[in-house]
Protein backbone atom coordinates (compact mmCIF):
# COMPACT_ATOMS: atom_id res chain seq x y z
CA UNK A 1 0.00 0.00 0.00
CA UNK A 2 2.91 2.34 0.69
CA UNK A 3 4.15 2.07 -2.90
CA UNK A 4 0.70 3.14 -4.20
CA UNK A 5 0.72 6.22 -1.94
CA UNK A 6 4.16 7.23 -3.20
CA UNK A 7 3.06 6.89 -6.83
CA UNK A 8 -0.11 8.86 -6.13
CA UNK A 9 1.90 11.63 -4.48
CA UNK A 10 4.32 11.76 -7.43
CA UNK A 11 1.42 11.92 -9.87
CA UNK A 12 -0.11 14.80 -7.94
CA UNK A 13 3.16 16.75 -8.14
CA UNK A 14 3.42 16.08 -11.88
CA UNK A 15 -0.13 17.33 -12.45
CA UNK A 16 0.52 20.47 -10.42
CA UNK A 17 3.79 21.08 -12.27
CA UNK A 18 2.05 20.67 -15.63
CA UNK A 19 -0.66 23.14 -14.61
CA UNK A 20 1.93 25.70 -13.47
CA UNK A 21 3.94 25.33 -16.68
CA UNK A 22 0.78 25.67 -18.73
CA UNK A 23 -0.17 28.84 -16.88
CA UNK A 24 3.30 30.31 -17.39
CA UNK A 25 3.19 29.55 -21.13
CA UNK A 26 -0.27 31.08 -21.44
CA UNK A 27 0.68 34.28 -19.62
CA UNK A 28 3.96 34.61 -21.52
CA UNK A 29 2.27 34.15 -24.89
CA UNK A 30 -0.43 36.67 -23.96
CA UNK A 31 2.13 39.28 -22.92
CA UNK A 32 4.60 38.68 -25.75
CA UNK A 33 2.17 38.35 -28.65
CA UNK A 34 1.75 42.11 -29.29
CA UNK A 35 5.52 42.66 -29.20
CA UNK A 36 6.17 39.76 -31.56
CA UNK A 37 3.45 40.93 -33.94
CA UNK A 38 4.95 44.41 -33.99
CA UNK A 39 8.42 43.00 -34.72
CA UNK A 40 7.08 40.82 -37.56
CA UNK A 41 5.22 43.79 -39.04
CA UNK A 42 8.35 45.95 -38.95
CA UNK A 43 10.45 43.21 -40.50
CA UNK A 44 7.89 42.61 -43.23
CA UNK A 45 7.76 46.31 -44.08
CA UNK A 46 11.55 46.56 -44.28
CA UNK A 47 11.77 43.48 -46.50
CA UNK A 48 9.06 44.80 -48.84
CA UNK A 49 10.88 48.14 -49.10
CA UNK A 50 14.15 46.43 -50.02
CA UNK A 51 12.50 44.22 -52.64
CA UNK A 52 10.74 47.25 -54.10
CA UNK A 53 14.04 49.12 -54.41
CA UNK A 54 15.71 46.35 -56.46
CA UNK A 55 15.72 46.90 -60.23
CA UNK A 56 14.80 43.57 -61.83
CA UNK A 57 14.90 44.82 -65.44
CA UNK A 58 18.70 44.68 -65.61
CA UNK A 59 19.08 48.31 -66.54
PDB file of N, CA, C, O and CB in Angstrom:
ATOM      1  N   UNK A   1       0.823  -1.188   0.000  1.00  0.00           N
ATOM      2  CA  UNK A   1       0.000   0.000   0.000  1.00  0.00           C
ATOM      3  C   UNK A   1       0.870   1.256   0.000  1.00  0.00           C
ATOM      4  O   UNK A   1       0.482   2.279  -0.564  1.00  0.00           O
ATOM      5  CB  UNK A   1      -0.938  -0.004   1.205  1.00  0.00           C
ATOM      6  N   UNK A   2       2.017   1.185   0.615  1.00  0.00           N
ATOM      7  CA  UNK A   2       2.910   2.337   0.687  1.00  0.00           C
ATOM      8  C   UNK A   2       3.397   2.740  -0.707  1.00  0.00           C
ATOM      9  O   UNK A   2       3.509   3.931  -0.998  1.00  0.00           O
ATOM     10  CB  UNK A   2       4.107   2.027   1.598  1.00  0.00           C
ATOM     11  N   UNK A   3       3.680   1.784  -1.551  1.00  0.00           N
ATOM     12  CA  UNK A   3       4.148   2.068  -2.901  1.00  0.00           C
ATOM     13  C   UNK A   3       3.068   2.827  -3.684  1.00  0.00           C
ATOM     14  O   UNK A   3       3.390   3.746  -4.437  1.00  0.00           O
ATOM     15  CB  UNK A   3       4.531   0.755  -3.630  1.00  0.00           C
ATOM     16  N   UNK A   4       1.814   2.463  -3.517  1.00  0.00           N
ATOM     17  CA  UNK A   4       0.698   3.144  -4.195  1.00  0.00           C
ATOM     18  C   UNK A   4       0.602   4.593  -3.747  1.00  0.00           C
ATOM     19  O   UNK A   4       0.368   5.478  -4.570  1.00  0.00           O
ATOM     20  CB  UNK A   4      -0.633   2.418  -3.919  1.00  0.00           C
ATOM     21  N   UNK A   5       0.777   4.848  -2.465  1.00  0.00           N
ATOM     22  CA  UNK A   5       0.721   6.219  -1.944  1.00  0.00           C
ATOM     23  C   UNK A   5       1.841   7.077  -2.516  1.00  0.00           C
ATOM     24  O   UNK A   5       1.632   8.249  -2.831  1.00  0.00           O
ATOM     25  CB  UNK A   5       0.800   6.213  -0.417  1.00  0.00           C
ATOM     26  N   UNK A   6       3.024   6.496  -2.650  1.00  0.00           N
ATOM     27  CA  UNK A   6       4.160   7.231  -3.202  1.00  0.00           C
ATOM     28  C   UNK A   6       3.894   7.578  -4.668  1.00  0.00           C
ATOM     29  O   UNK A   6       4.179   8.695  -5.099  1.00  0.00           O
ATOM     30  CB  UNK A   6       5.464   6.405  -3.066  1.00  0.00           C
ATOM     31  N   UNK A   7       3.360   6.644  -5.425  1.00  0.00           N
ATOM     32  CA  UNK A   7       3.058   6.891  -6.833  1.00  0.00           C
ATOM     33  C   UNK A   7       1.957   7.941  -6.965  1.00  0.00           C
ATOM     34  O   UNK A   7       2.015   8.795  -7.849  1.00  0.00           O
ATOM     35  CB  UNK A   7       2.641   5.584  -7.535  1.00  0.00           C
ATOM     36  N   UNK A   8       0.976   7.880  -6.107  1.00  0.00           N
ATOM     37  CA  UNK A   8      -0.107   8.863  -6.131  1.00  0.00           C
ATOM     38  C   UNK A   8       0.441  10.251  -5.818  1.00  0.00           C
ATOM     39  O   UNK A   8       0.058  11.225  -6.467  1.00  0.00           O
ATOM     40  CB  UNK A   8      -1.218   8.480  -5.122  1.00  0.00           C
ATOM     41  N   UNK A   9       1.312  10.353  -4.854  1.00  0.00           N
ATOM     42  CA  UNK A   9       1.901  11.631  -4.481  1.00  0.00           C
ATOM     43  C   UNK A   9       2.734  12.189  -5.636  1.00  0.00           C
ATOM     44  O   UNK A   9       2.664  13.381  -5.932  1.00  0.00           O
ATOM     45  CB  UNK A   9       2.767  11.479  -3.217  1.00  0.00           C
ATOM     46  N   UNK A  10       3.514  11.337  -6.282  1.00  0.00           N
ATOM     47  CA  UNK A  10       4.317  11.764  -7.429  1.00  0.00           C
ATOM     48  C   UNK A  10       3.422  12.242  -8.555  1.00  0.00           C
ATOM     49  O   UNK A  10       3.708  13.262  -9.182  1.00  0.00           O
ATOM     50  CB  UNK A  10       5.218  10.623  -7.917  1.00  0.00           C
ATOM     51  N   UNK A  11       2.356  11.530  -8.819  1.00  0.00           N
ATOM     52  CA  UNK A  11       1.422  11.924  -9.871  1.00  0.00           C
ATOM     53  C   UNK A  11       0.790  13.278  -9.562  1.00  0.00           C
ATOM     54  O   UNK A  11       0.606  14.099 -10.461  1.00  0.00           O
ATOM     55  CB  UNK A  11       0.332  10.861 -10.044  1.00  0.00           C
ATOM     56  N   UNK A  12       0.466  13.506  -8.327  1.00  0.00           N
ATOM     57  CA  UNK A  12      -0.110  14.800  -7.943  1.00  0.00           C
ATOM     58  C   UNK A  12       0.881  15.932  -8.204  1.00  0.00           C
ATOM     59  O   UNK A  12       0.489  16.989  -8.697  1.00  0.00           O
ATOM     60  CB  UNK A  12      -0.523  14.790  -6.458  1.00  0.00           C
ATOM     61  N   UNK A  13       2.149  15.729  -7.882  1.00  0.00           N
ATOM     62  CA  UNK A  13       3.162  16.748  -8.144  1.00  0.00           C
ATOM     63  C   UNK A  13       3.337  16.984  -9.641  1.00  0.00           C
ATOM     64  O   UNK A  13       3.515  18.124 -10.069  1.00  0.00           O
ATOM     65  CB  UNK A  13       4.496  16.343  -7.518  1.00  0.00           C
ATOM     66  N   UNK A  14       3.289  15.935 -10.430  1.00  0.00           N
ATOM     67  CA  UNK A  14       3.419  16.076 -11.880  1.00  0.00           C
ATOM     68  C   UNK A  14       2.244  16.871 -12.447  1.00  0.00           C
ATOM     69  O   UNK A  14       2.437  17.730 -13.308  1.00  0.00           O
ATOM     70  CB  UNK A  14       3.502  14.689 -12.554  1.00  0.00           C
ATOM     71  N   UNK A  15       1.053  16.600 -11.981  1.00  0.00           N
ATOM     72  CA  UNK A  15      -0.133  17.327 -12.454  1.00  0.00           C
ATOM     73  C   UNK A  15      -0.043  18.804 -12.071  1.00  0.00           C
ATOM     74  O   UNK A  15      -0.350  19.676 -12.883  1.00  0.00           O
ATOM     75  CB  UNK A  15      -1.424  16.702 -11.872  1.00  0.00           C
ATOM     76  N   UNK A  16       0.371  19.082 -10.852  1.00  0.00           N
ATOM     77  CA  UNK A  16       0.520  20.471 -10.417  1.00  0.00           C
ATOM     78  C   UNK A  16       1.601  21.170 -11.237  1.00  0.00           C
ATOM     79  O   UNK A  16       1.415  22.313 -11.655  1.00  0.00           O
ATOM     80  CB  UNK A  16       0.861  20.536  -8.913  1.00  0.00           C
ATOM     81  N   UNK A  17       2.711  20.507 -11.468  1.00  0.00           N
ATOM     82  CA  UNK A  17       3.792  21.081 -12.270  1.00  0.00           C
ATOM     83  C   UNK A  17       3.325  21.370 -13.692  1.00  0.00           C
ATOM     84  O   UNK A  17       3.651  22.419 -14.248  1.00  0.00           O
ATOM     85  CB  UNK A  17       4.999  20.137 -12.296  1.00  0.00           C
ATOM     86  N   UNK A  18       2.569  20.456 -14.283  1.00  0.00           N
ATOM     87  CA  UNK A  18       2.049  20.668 -15.635  1.00  0.00           C
ATOM     88  C   UNK A  18       1.096  21.862 -15.671  1.00  0.00           C
ATOM     89  O   UNK A  18       1.127  22.647 -16.619  1.00  0.00           O
ATOM     90  CB  UNK A  18       1.332  19.404 -16.139  1.00  0.00           C
ATOM     91  N   UNK A  19       0.266  22.003 -14.665  1.00  0.00           N
ATOM     92  CA  UNK A  19      -0.657  23.139 -14.608  1.00  0.00           C
ATOM     93  C   UNK A  19       0.100  24.456 -14.474  1.00  0.00           C
ATOM     94  O   UNK A  19      -0.251  25.442 -15.121  1.00  0.00           O
ATOM     95  CB  UNK A  19      -1.636  22.976 -13.439  1.00  0.00           C
ATOM     96  N   UNK A  20       1.131  24.476 -13.641  1.00  0.00           N
ATOM     97  CA  UNK A  20       1.926  25.698 -13.467  1.00  0.00           C
ATOM     98  C   UNK A  20       2.654  26.060 -14.756  1.00  0.00           C
ATOM     99  O   UNK A  20       2.677  27.228 -15.146  1.00  0.00           O
ATOM    100  CB  UNK A  20       2.939  25.525 -12.321  1.00  0.00           C
ATOM    101  N   UNK A  21       3.245  25.079 -15.417  1.00  0.00           N
ATOM    102  CA  UNK A  21       3.943  25.334 -16.677  1.00  0.00           C
ATOM    103  C   UNK A  21       2.966  25.820 -17.733  1.00  0.00           C
ATOM    104  O   UNK A  21       3.276  26.738 -18.492  1.00  0.00           O
ATOM    105  CB  UNK A  21       4.667  24.069 -17.164  1.00  0.00           C
ATOM    106  N   UNK A  22       1.796  25.216 -17.787  1.00  0.00           N
ATOM    107  CA  UNK A  22       0.777  25.669 -18.731  1.00  0.00           C
ATOM    108  C   UNK A  22       0.359  27.107 -18.481  1.00  0.00           C
ATOM    109  O   UNK A  22       0.184  27.878 -19.425  1.00  0.00           O
ATOM    110  CB  UNK A  22      -0.433  24.771 -18.658  1.00  0.00           C
ATOM    111  N   UNK A  23       0.198  27.467 -17.225  1.00  0.00           N
ATOM    112  CA  UNK A  23      -0.174  28.842 -16.883  1.00  0.00           C
ATOM    113  C   UNK A  23       0.933  29.817 -17.266  1.00  0.00           C
ATOM    114  O   UNK A  23       0.651  30.902 -17.773  1.00  0.00           O
ATOM    115  CB  UNK A  23      -0.483  28.957 -15.383  1.00  0.00           C
ATOM    116  N   UNK A  24       2.173  29.448 -17.032  1.00  0.00           N
ATOM    117  CA  UNK A  24       3.295  30.314 -17.394  1.00  0.00           C
ATOM    118  C   UNK A  24       3.355  30.511 -18.904  1.00  0.00           C
ATOM    119  O   UNK A  24       3.570  31.629 -19.373  1.00  0.00           O
ATOM    120  CB  UNK A  24       4.621  29.724 -16.882  1.00  0.00           C
ATOM    121  N   UNK A  25       3.168  29.445 -19.665  1.00  0.00           N
ATOM    122  CA  UNK A  25       3.190  29.553 -21.129  1.00  0.00           C
ATOM    123  C   UNK A  25       2.051  30.426 -21.613  1.00  0.00           C
ATOM    124  O   UNK A  25       2.239  31.245 -22.512  1.00  0.00           O
ATOM    125  CB  UNK A  25       3.105  28.164 -21.781  1.00  0.00           C
ATOM    126  N   UNK A  26       0.877  30.264 -21.033  1.00  0.00           N
ATOM    127  CA  UNK A  26      -0.275  31.075 -21.441  1.00  0.00           C
ATOM    128  C   UNK A  26      -0.036  32.560 -21.168  1.00  0.00           C
ATOM    129  O   UNK A  26      -0.288  33.400 -22.033  1.00  0.00           O
ATOM    130  CB  UNK A  26      -1.540  30.606 -20.712  1.00  0.00           C
ATOM    131  N   UNK A  27       0.442  32.879 -19.983  1.00  0.00           N
ATOM    132  CA  UNK A  27       0.684  34.278 -19.623  1.00  0.00           C
ATOM    133  C   UNK A  27       1.794  34.865 -20.488  1.00  0.00           C
ATOM    134  O   UNK A  27       1.679  35.998 -20.955  1.00  0.00           O
ATOM    135  CB  UNK A  27       1.049  34.402 -18.128  1.00  0.00           C
ATOM    136  N   UNK A  28       2.855  34.118 -20.704  1.00  0.00           N
ATOM    137  CA  UNK A  28       3.965  34.612 -21.516  1.00  0.00           C
ATOM    138  C   UNK A  28       3.513  34.868 -22.951  1.00  0.00           C
ATOM    139  O   UNK A  28       3.876  35.885 -23.542  1.00  0.00           O
ATOM    140  CB  UNK A  28       5.132  33.612 -21.496  1.00  0.00           C
ATOM    141  N   UNK A  29       2.727  33.958 -23.513  1.00  0.00           N
ATOM    142  CA  UNK A  29       2.270  34.155 -24.885  1.00  0.00           C
ATOM    143  C   UNK A  29       1.304  35.325 -24.985  1.00  0.00           C
ATOM    144  O   UNK A  29       1.290  36.028 -25.995  1.00  0.00           O
ATOM    145  CB  UNK A  29       1.607  32.888 -25.410  1.00  0.00           C
ATOM    146  N   UNK A  30       0.508  35.540 -23.967  1.00  0.00           N
ATOM    147  CA  UNK A  30      -0.429  36.669 -23.960  1.00  0.00           C
ATOM    148  C   UNK A  30       0.326  37.989 -23.878  1.00  0.00           C
ATOM    149  O   UNK A  30      -0.047  38.956 -24.542  1.00  0.00           O
ATOM    150  CB  UNK A  30      -1.418  36.549 -22.783  1.00  0.00           C
ATOM    151  N   UNK A  31       1.374  38.042 -23.078  1.00  0.00           N
ATOM    152  CA  UNK A  31       2.125  39.276 -22.918  1.00  0.00           C
ATOM    153  C   UNK A  31       3.066  39.547 -24.091  1.00  0.00           C
ATOM    154  O   UNK A  31       3.289  40.704 -24.449  1.00  0.00           O
ATOM    155  CB  UNK A  31       2.912  39.229 -21.635  1.00  0.00           C
ATOM    156  N   UNK A  32       3.614  38.500 -24.686  1.00  0.00           N
ATOM    157  CA  UNK A  32       4.602  38.682 -25.747  1.00  0.00           C
ATOM    158  C   UNK A  32       3.995  38.799 -27.142  1.00  0.00           C
ATOM    159  O   UNK A  32       4.655  39.289 -28.058  1.00  0.00           O
ATOM    160  CB  UNK A  32       5.567  37.545 -25.726  1.00  0.00           C
ATOM    161  N   UNK A  33       2.766  38.364 -27.317  1.00  0.00           N
ATOM    162  CA  UNK A  33       2.167  38.353 -28.647  1.00  0.00           C
ATOM    163  C   UNK A  33       2.152  39.729 -29.308  1.00  0.00           C
ATOM    164  O   UNK A  33       2.535  39.828 -30.474  1.00  0.00           O
ATOM    165  CB  UNK A  33       0.763  37.822 -28.563  1.00  0.00           C
ATOM    166  N   UNK A  34       1.732  40.795 -28.628  1.00  0.00           N
ATOM    167  CA  UNK A  34       1.752  42.113 -29.290  1.00  0.00           C
ATOM    168  C   UNK A  34       3.158  42.559 -29.704  1.00  0.00           C
ATOM    169  O   UNK A  34       3.334  43.153 -30.768  1.00  0.00           O
ATOM    170  CB  UNK A  34       1.150  43.158 -28.369  1.00  0.00           C
ATOM    171  N   UNK A  35       4.143  42.277 -28.877  1.00  0.00           N
ATOM    172  CA  UNK A  35       5.517  42.658 -29.200  1.00  0.00           C
ATOM    173  C   UNK A  35       6.032  41.873 -30.400  1.00  0.00           C
ATOM    174  O   UNK A  35       6.680  42.433 -31.285  1.00  0.00           O
ATOM    175  CB  UNK A  35       6.433  42.435 -27.992  1.00  0.00           C
ATOM    176  N   UNK A  36       5.742  40.576 -30.428  1.00  0.00           N
ATOM    177  CA  UNK A  36       6.172  39.758 -31.559  1.00  0.00           C
ATOM    178  C   UNK A  36       5.475  40.191 -32.844  1.00  0.00           C
ATOM    179  O   UNK A  36       6.105  40.250 -33.900  1.00  0.00           O
ATOM    180  CB  UNK A  36       5.895  38.278 -31.283  1.00  0.00           C
ATOM    181  N   UNK A  37       4.195  40.491 -32.766  1.00  0.00           N
ATOM    182  CA  UNK A  37       3.447  40.926 -33.939  1.00  0.00           C
ATOM    183  C   UNK A  37       4.021  42.230 -34.479  1.00  0.00           C
ATOM    184  O   UNK A  37       4.153  42.402 -35.690  1.00  0.00           O
ATOM    185  CB  UNK A  37       1.957  41.095 -33.601  1.00  0.00           C
ATOM    186  N   UNK A  38       4.359  43.140 -33.584  1.00  0.00           N
ATOM    187  CA  UNK A  38       4.953  44.409 -33.987  1.00  0.00           C
ATOM    188  C   UNK A  38       6.308  44.182 -34.674  1.00  0.00           C
ATOM    189  O   UNK A  38       6.602  44.810 -35.691  1.00  0.00           O
ATOM    190  CB  UNK A  38       5.120  45.333 -32.765  1.00  0.00           C
ATOM    191  N   UNK A  39       7.113  43.300 -34.126  1.00  0.00           N
ATOM    192  CA  UNK A  39       8.416  42.995 -34.722  1.00  0.00           C
ATOM    193  C   UNK A  39       8.263  42.375 -36.100  1.00  0.00           C
ATOM    194  O   UNK A  39       8.995  42.735 -37.022  1.00  0.00           O
ATOM    195  CB  UNK A  39       9.211  42.058 -33.818  1.00  0.00           C
ATOM    196  N   UNK A  40       7.317  41.443 -36.260  1.00  0.00           N
ATOM    197  CA  UNK A  40       7.079  40.821 -37.561  1.00  0.00           C
ATOM    198  C   UNK A  40       6.591  41.848 -38.575  1.00  0.00           C
ATOM    199  O   UNK A  40       6.994  41.818 -39.738  1.00  0.00           O
ATOM    200  CB  UNK A  40       6.061  39.682 -37.432  1.00  0.00           C
ATOM    201  N   UNK A  41       5.728  42.755 -38.137  1.00  0.00           N
ATOM    202  CA  UNK A  41       5.223  43.786 -39.044  1.00  0.00           C
ATOM    203  C   UNK A  41       6.351  44.699 -39.511  1.00  0.00           C
ATOM    204  O   UNK A  41       6.429  45.031 -40.694  1.00  0.00           O
ATOM    205  CB  UNK A  41       4.124  44.612 -38.360  1.00  0.00           C
ATOM    206  N   UNK A  42       7.212  45.102 -38.604  1.00  0.00           N
ATOM    207  CA  UNK A  42       8.350  45.954 -38.954  1.00  0.00           C
ATOM    208  C   UNK A  42       9.283  45.243 -39.918  1.00  0.00           C
ATOM    209  O   UNK A  42       9.732  45.829 -40.903  1.00  0.00           O
ATOM    210  CB  UNK A  42       9.115  46.374 -37.697  1.00  0.00           C
ATOM    211  N   UNK A  43       9.573  43.990 -39.638  1.00  0.00           N
ATOM    212  CA  UNK A  43      10.451  43.207 -40.504  1.00  0.00           C
ATOM    213  C   UNK A  43       9.844  43.047 -41.890  1.00  0.00           C
ATOM    214  O   UNK A  43      10.541  43.175 -42.897  1.00  0.00           O
ATOM    215  CB  UNK A  43      10.727  41.833 -39.888  1.00  0.00           C
ATOM    216  N   UNK A  44       8.563  42.769 -41.941  1.00  0.00           N
ATOM    217  CA  UNK A  44       7.887  42.611 -43.234  1.00  0.00           C
ATOM    218  C   UNK A  44       7.943  43.898 -44.037  1.00  0.00           C
ATOM    219  O   UNK A  44       8.202  43.861 -45.240  1.00  0.00           O
ATOM    220  CB  UNK A  44       6.430  42.185 -43.032  1.00  0.00           C
ATOM    221  N   UNK A  45       7.709  45.017 -43.406  1.00  0.00           N
ATOM    222  CA  UNK A  45       7.761  46.308 -44.085  1.00  0.00           C
ATOM    223  C   UNK A  45       9.157  46.585 -44.624  1.00  0.00           C
ATOM    224  O   UNK A  45       9.301  47.025 -45.765  1.00  0.00           O
ATOM    225  CB  UNK A  45       7.333  47.428 -43.136  1.00  0.00           C
ATOM    226  N   UNK A  46      10.174  46.336 -43.833  1.00  0.00           N
ATOM    227  CA  UNK A  46      11.548  46.558 -44.276  1.00  0.00           C
ATOM    228  C   UNK A  46      11.904  45.661 -45.461  1.00  0.00           C
ATOM    229  O   UNK A  46      12.555  46.101 -46.409  1.00  0.00           O
ATOM    230  CB  UNK A  46      12.521  46.312 -43.124  1.00  0.00           C
ATOM    231  N   UNK A  47      11.471  44.401 -45.398  1.00  0.00           N
ATOM    232  CA  UNK A  47      11.766  43.478 -46.498  1.00  0.00           C
ATOM    233  C   UNK A  47      11.043  43.903 -47.771  1.00  0.00           C
ATOM    234  O   UNK A  47      11.622  43.826 -48.854  1.00  0.00           O
ATOM    235  CB  UNK A  47      11.367  42.043 -46.118  1.00  0.00           C
ATOM    236  N   UNK A  48       9.806  44.344 -47.667  1.00  0.00           N
ATOM    237  CA  UNK A  48       9.065  44.801 -48.837  1.00  0.00           C
ATOM    238  C   UNK A  48       9.713  46.039 -49.439  1.00  0.00           C
ATOM    239  O   UNK A  48       9.774  46.170 -50.662  1.00  0.00           O
ATOM    240  CB  UNK A  48       7.610  45.093 -48.468  1.00  0.00           C
ATOM    241  N   UNK A  49      10.193  46.942 -48.606  1.00  0.00           N
ATOM    242  CA  UNK A  49      10.877  48.145 -49.099  1.00  0.00           C
ATOM    243  C   UNK A  49      12.147  47.784 -49.856  1.00  0.00           C
ATOM    244  O   UNK A  49      12.426  48.362 -50.907  1.00  0.00           O
ATOM    245  CB  UNK A  49      11.213  49.087 -47.936  1.00  0.00           C
ATOM    246  N   UNK A  50      12.908  46.852 -49.346  1.00  0.00           N
ATOM    247  CA  UNK A  50      14.150  46.428 -50.021  1.00  0.00           C
ATOM    248  C   UNK A  50      13.854  45.757 -51.348  1.00  0.00           C
ATOM    249  O   UNK A  50      14.539  46.011 -52.338  1.00  0.00           O
ATOM    250  CB  UNK A  50      14.950  45.473 -49.129  1.00  0.00           C
ATOM    251  N   UNK A  51      12.839  44.900 -51.380  1.00  0.00           N
ATOM    252  CA  UNK A  51      12.499  44.219 -52.636  1.00  0.00           C
ATOM    253  C   UNK A  51      11.988  45.247 -53.651  1.00  0.00           C
ATOM    254  O   UNK A  51      12.270  45.131 -54.843  1.00  0.00           O
ATOM    255  CB  UNK A  51      11.427  43.105 -52.395  1.00  0.00           C
ATOM    256  N   UNK A  52      11.260  46.223 -53.197  1.00  0.00           N
ATOM    257  CA  UNK A  52      10.743  47.254 -54.105  1.00  0.00           C
ATOM    258  C   UNK A  52      11.874  48.104 -54.681  1.00  0.00           C
ATOM    259  O   UNK A  52      11.760  48.599 -55.802  1.00  0.00           O
ATOM    260  CB  UNK A  52       9.734  48.151 -53.373  1.00  0.00           C
ATOM    261  N   UNK A  53      12.949  48.277 -53.941  1.00  0.00           N
ATOM    262  CA  UNK A  53      14.037  49.124 -54.407  1.00  0.00           C
ATOM    263  C   UNK A  53      14.980  48.414 -55.391  1.00  0.00           C
ATOM    264  O   UNK A  53      15.819  49.066 -56.014  1.00  0.00           O
ATOM    265  CB  UNK A  53      14.824  49.621 -53.224  1.00  0.00           C
ATOM    266  N   UNK A  54      14.854  47.099 -55.537  1.00  0.00           N
ATOM    267  CA  UNK A  54      15.709  46.348 -56.462  1.00  0.00           C
ATOM    268  C   UNK A  54      15.174  46.497 -57.877  1.00  0.00           C
ATOM    269  O   UNK A  54      13.971  46.380 -58.114  1.00  0.00           O
ATOM    270  CB  UNK A  54      15.784  44.847 -56.062  1.00  0.00           C
ATOM    271  N   UNK A  55      16.089  46.758 -58.824  1.00  0.00           N
ATOM    272  CA  UNK A  55      15.723  46.905 -60.225  1.00  0.00           C
ATOM    273  C   UNK A  55      15.883  45.542 -60.891  1.00  0.00           C
ATOM    274  O   UNK A  55      17.004  45.073 -61.084  1.00  0.00           O
ATOM    275  CB  UNK A  55      16.599  47.997 -60.939  1.00  0.00           C
ATOM    276  N   UNK A  56      14.769  44.906 -61.241  1.00  0.00           N
ATOM    277  CA  UNK A  56      14.801  43.566 -61.829  1.00  0.00           C
ATOM    278  C   UNK A  56      14.915  43.593 -63.352  1.00  0.00           C
ATOM    279  O   UNK A  56      15.048  42.534 -63.965  1.00  0.00           O
ATOM    280  CB  UNK A  56      13.559  42.801 -61.429  1.00  0.00           C
ATOM    281  N   UNK A  57      14.867  44.763 -63.978  1.00  0.00           N
ATOM    282  CA  UNK A  57      14.899  44.815 -65.436  1.00  0.00           C
ATOM    283  C   UNK A  57      16.313  44.711 -65.990  1.00  0.00           C
ATOM    284  O   UNK A  57      16.480  44.530 -67.196  1.00  0.00           O
ATOM    285  CB  UNK A  57      14.258  46.092 -65.919  1.00  0.00           C
ATOM    286  N   UNK A  58      17.315  44.817 -65.165  1.00  0.00           N
ATOM    287  CA  UNK A  58      18.695  44.680 -65.611  1.00  0.00           C
ATOM    288  C   UNK A  58      19.272  45.962 -66.168  1.00  0.00           C
ATOM    289  O   UNK A  58      20.359  45.949 -66.744  1.00  0.00           O
ATOM    290  CB  UNK A  58      18.789  43.610 -66.641  1.00  0.00           C
ATOM    291  N   UNK A  59      18.586  47.037 -66.014  1.00  0.00           N
ATOM    292  CA  UNK A  59      19.083  48.309 -66.543  1.00  0.00           C
ATOM    293  C   UNK A  59      19.908  49.062 -65.551  1.00  0.00           C
ATOM    294  O   UNK A  59      20.395  50.151 -65.852  1.00  0.00           O
ATOM    295  CB  UNK A  59      17.951  49.167 -66.986  1.00  0.00           C
TER     296      UNK A  59
END
